[in-house]
Amino acid sequence: MTAKETLELISKQWCDLKDLQKLTGLGKNNALKLKNEIKLDLNNKGYLLPNKLLPMNEVVNYLKINISYLQKMAKGTMN
């Protein structure tokens, strides 16, 4: 997945299991475990979440995705 593709994916409001698999490169079972881990963490913080979805900004924070780096890389590949 390129930096530009990653930026497009994380620009979505919600993250589903397939998005999480793309971002992490994990298989379905491990991505589901990670999704449940993130969901539990957010529920403990008081979030009420729609079924099967996570807020993308929280996923980005949890995975520590460096958006500014991705933006620099995407610009470099476009020139």
C-alpha positions, 0 to 999 in steps of 0.5 A: 500500500502506498503512502497516498493509498494509506492517506486516502484510507485514513481519511474515512470517518469510520474504520471497519475490519477490512480497513484495519486489515489493510492498515496493519497487514494482519489477517482476519483473525488477528485484525479482529483481535486488534479491533476488539482491543481498540473497541474495549479501550474506547468503551473504557474511555466512555465512547459509544460506538456503532456496531462493527465500526471504529472512529478512524482518528482513534485507529490512527492514534492507536496505531501511531500512524505518522500522517505528516510522514505519509504526506511527505512521502505522497508528495515525493511520489507524485513529483 
